[in-house]
């Protein structure tokens, strides 16, 4: 039944639709998600960025934990199914990680903006990312529906929990809750998620206590933060990939260090060079 739905959707395929859906699916991939999250954290609203970062890390852990427990196969290679952008289809099939990441990111942004127009646009974008995963032949419809449900759930659950549990305690509890997954020999992506949460967990107390950077800085400073900060974070990740040996433990360390540098290292640099990045020590956005 689901294979037939994939085949029916792919029956309308054209080169233009192939390009469109590959562009749409990129909106659920790590690079755009990280750029949007860091742009919010560095240049718009530090508290909102922290919330979105927690949601993304938690969603990544949750989605990959479910993947490794269920271990559902993908439709790649099934008769009559044409699969595109296969190199981004890592891990198991259920739930769709792209859909879940997009749902978490854009639901969180919609909650922050609190305006109907952007919220409708974000909802449409999430649906299109999900549809792209089926059109590209890398997920079944049920994978997309599960990713959509989990992705939307995470920001609302996070907001509810943060109103009741001190945030540092909640961050720690979230990380500890997923440790048992390591006992089932999870896939590479779960180690990536673990590293991201570890980096977030270590960085946030330092930021609150020692790095009270502000985001109400001139536009040119915001632009430099986004451009130079993104280049430094990308360079940090690439350098660690070259220097550190292979292995899942090193994967955790590499992603933890990269996220720590993005969340604490870059703000430290912002404060050291206020004439470049804007400065001050106010904690307000």
Secondary structure, 3 states (H helix, E strand, C coil): CHHHHHHHHHCCCCHHHHHHHHHHHHCCCHHHHHHHHHHHHHHCCHHHHHHHHHHHHHHHHHHHHHHHHHCCCCCCCCCCCCCCCHHHCCCCCCCCHHHHHHHHHHHHHHHHHCCHHHHHHHHHHHHHHHHHHHHCCCCCHHHHHHHHHHHHHHHHHHHHHHCCCCHHHHHHHHHHHCHHHHHHCCCHHHHHHHHHHHHHHHHHHHHHHHCCCCCCCCHHHHHHHHHHHHHHHHHHHHHHHHHCCCCHHHHHHHHHHHHHHHHHHHHHHHHHCHHHHCCCCCCCC
